[in-house]
């Protein structure tokens, strides 16, 4: 391999990340991948945590680095992983989020209704695999099999997508670092050291139990303290309502809402069928298109979209009330009356300014994808079945919260 194919990237979370494979280098240099520089990892969380401005590219490189470490650890323990399998697993994790659209999860199933970023990631991987570029053509077949869990060595897929995968190990560490929220700090290095394989499945050695429990608890704390912080929920719902209003106005043949960019197609012409997606067009779409549109729409004659855009740009978002109990009829009536008094609009317009919703998070899914523990006796248990288990049945139950968003200030 030529020396020029080796690159070192200085990452603030993991330190130096090495790329020394021509296939990995070709992926990183591809325009579809470089688009991830313009996709925020945490959408609008930066309005609450100003440091949370890292991108999907940062995260995918970090997950790739942890995959490299995990494969090294497993091979050191005698697990049979060929060079081709190692390359494929690294390529798959590098591409696992390439299908994310603008502002990541905040606008998923909004711009492209019914289409997940996993669906799009697979489409893009398949497209890259048929590129004329010699470095990529036909080189991602095994990566696609691992990504879709069609490869016999199941543990390789579990490293990409499972309850203890390198994806989660990176984003918890990274999001904690950039937000400054210490509750998300996890011992990912020790977890990687404790990984092994039993009966073709990923397991954790018994002495790594405490680190895994800390990981799971940190994930829940980060969810409610950061990802579902009420001000983050308010801002991201405002972003959703802006896009939904734009879609509605386009359906009313309001040409003034058009931006003259690829965004127009996805807001008004996309059929909703995965097979009809123009990947070249989609991979031109990023956060800058949405931000540019919002800056334009703040001057639109429609009072709803101009109001929402102006408020979001100036961080004057919805007021969000979040609670453990469902929103009662009295609470809803009071909130609606407050908004209607402030903004005397029709019912359709008011639905963009006052609404309710719910959020659910499960610390640990006690199902077929359980985290398995290799005991010192050689037996296999699960994290919830060990003696004095911290992750028990009660903590496996989903936590649901209800919220109401309204514009009244």
Secondary structure, 3 states (H helix, E strand, C coil): CCHHHCEEEEECCCEEEEECCHHHHHHHHCHHHHHHHHCECCCCHHHCCCCCCCEHHHHHHHHHHHHHHHHHHHHHCCCCCCHHHHHHHHHHHHCCCCCCCCCHHHHCCCCCCCCCHHHHHHHHHHHHHCCCCCCCCCCCHHHHHHHCCCCCCHHHHHHHCCCCCHHHHHHHHHHHHHHCCHHHCCCHHHHHHHEEEECCEEEEEHHHHHHHHHHHHHHHHHHHHHHCCHHHHHHHHHHHHHHHHHHHHHHCCCHHHCCCCCHHHHHHCCCCCHHHCCHHHHCCCCHHHHHHHHHHHCCCCCHHHHHHHHHHHCCCCCEEEEECCCCCHHHHHHHHHHHHHHCCCCHHHHCCCEEEEEEEECCCCCCCCCCEEECCCCCEEECCCCCCCCCCHHHHCCEEEEEEEECCC
